[in-house]
Amino acid sequence: MTDIKALIAKLEAAPEGSRELDDAIMLAVGAEAIPHIETDDDEHFEVYESCHYTTSIDAKLPDERIRFSMLLAGGRHEAEAIDAAGNYHLAVAATEPLARRSAALKAREAA
């Protein structure tokens, strides 16, 4: 089981998104890997990978509800997510996708 608090800390400390962080988020929330076909010369095979949670604004968590996101002075990003009870959870990170996923994980953890 993934330690959500440790993952949130990694997201907020990361200088940029990465496939390693994407995989950690996928494991933490129990999301399904995305299948796609790759080719190598004449062979075709199916590969599974996580969503680009930490590099794409659109790759949100299944229950992610972002109230706002903004660029702060100094270049960091802030995002606020709403949990199921209507409480707000703020996160600050190097990029907007990292801030959004961190806030969403905070909201998910509080639920």
C-alpha positions as semicolon CSV with decimal commas, in nm:
position;residue;x (nm);y (nm);z (nm)
1;M;0,000;0,000;0,000
2;T;0,131;0,344;-0,090
3;D;0,185;0,596;0,188
4;I;-0,034;0,886;0,069
5;K;0,136;1,146;0,293
6;A;0,479;1,050;0,162
7;L;0,351;1,062;-0,196
8;I;0,199;1,408;-0,140
9;A;0,534;1,527;0,000
10;K;0,714;1,390;-0,308
11;L;0,470;1,565;-0,542
12;E;0,510;1,898;-0,363
13;A;0,892;1,869;-0,360
14;A;0,936;1,747;-0,719
15;P;1,080;1,998;-0,968
16;E;0,866;1,846;-1,246
17;G;0,635;1,554;-1,317
18;S;0,770;1,208;-1,396
19;R;0,655;0,861;-1,498
20;E;0,775;0,733;-1,159
21;L;0,536;0,973;-0,981
22;D;0,258;0,884;-1,227
23;D;0,300;0,515;-1,142
24;A;0,299;0,591;-0,768
25;I;-0,028;0,784;-0,803
26;M;-0,182;0,502;-1,007
27;L;-0,093;0,251;-0,735
28;A;-0,213;0,482;-0,457
29;V;-0,559;0,534;-0,604
30;G;-0,602;0,187;-0,753
31;A;-0,643;0,321;-1,107
32;E;-0,620;0,097;-1,410
33;A;-0,321;0,112;-1,642
34;I;-0,386;0,232;-1,995
35;P;-0,321;-0,026;-2,268
36;H;-0,169;0,073;-2,602
37;I;-0,002;-0,111;-2,886
38;E;0,369;-0,069;-2,956
39;T;0,563;-0,209;-3,247
40;D;0,918;-0,334;-3,268
41;D;1,015;-0,414;-3,627
42;D;0,741;-0,657;-3,734
43;E;0,615;-0,745;-3,386
44;H;0,317;-0,583;-3,217
45;F;0,263;-0,606;-2,843
46;E;0,037;-0,450;-2,585
47;V;0,196;-0,226;-2,321
48;Y;0,029;-0,088;-2,010
49;E;0,122;0,244;-1,854
50;S;-0,020;0,491;-1,606
51;C;-0,189;0,817;-1,700
52;H;0,032;1,122;-1,723
53;Y;-0,100;1,247;-1,389
54;T;0,199;1,471;-1,312
55;T;0,255;1,624;-1,656
56;S;-0,099;1,678;-1,786
57;I;-0,372;1,899;-1,644
58;D;-0,633;1,674;-1,808
59;A;-0,516;1,346;-1,653
60;K;-0,712;1,391;-1,331
61;L;-0,788;1,136;-1,062
62;P;-1,127;0,962;-1,084
63;D;-1,276;1,163;-0,794
64;E;-1,072;1,483;-0,837
65;R;-1,263;1,808;-0,778
66;I;-1,040;2,114;-0,816
67;R;-1,188;2,440;-0,691
68;F;-0,914;2,663;-0,832
69;S;-0,558;2,661;-0,955
70;M;-0,324;2,957;-0,995
71;L;0,033;3,060;-1,061
72;L;0,202;3,216;-0,760
73;A;0,473;3,481;-0,753
74;G;0,802;3,297;-0,781
75;G;0,672;3,048;-1,037
76;R;0,513;2,784;-0,810
77;H;0,155;2,671;-0,856
78;E;-0,128;2,646;-0,604
79;A;-0,438;2,429;-0,631
80;E;-0,731;2,366;-0,402
81;A;-0,941;2,049;-0,410
82;I;-1,277;1,978;-0,246
83;D;-1,339;1,651;-0,061
84;A;-1,672;1,465;-0,042
85;A;-1,771;1,656;0,275
86;G;-1,710;1,994;0,108
87;N;-1,380;2,072;0,286
88;Y;-1,096;2,243;0,098
89;H;-0,742;2,107;0,067
90;L;-0,462;2,334;-0,056
91;A;-0,138;2,225;-0,224
92;V;0,158;2,413;-0,366
93;A;0,401;2,254;-0,613
94;A;0,640;2,334;-0,897
95;T;0,386;2,274;-1,176
96;E;0,010;2,295;-1,208
97;P;-0,041;1,919;-1,262
98;L;0,169;1,841;-0,953
99;A;-0,030;2,092;-0,743
100;R;-0,364;1,957;-0,871
101;R;-0,276;1,592;-0,800
102;S;-0,136;1,678;-0,458
103;A;-0,450;1,870;-0,360
104;A;-0,668;1,588;-0,494
105;L;-0,475;1,328;-0,293
106;K;-0,513;1,543;0,021
107;A;-0,890;1,558;-0,038
108;R;-0,901;1,184;-0,104
109;E;-0,707;1,109;0,214
110;A;-0,943;1,325;0,422
111;A;-1,256;1,153;0,288
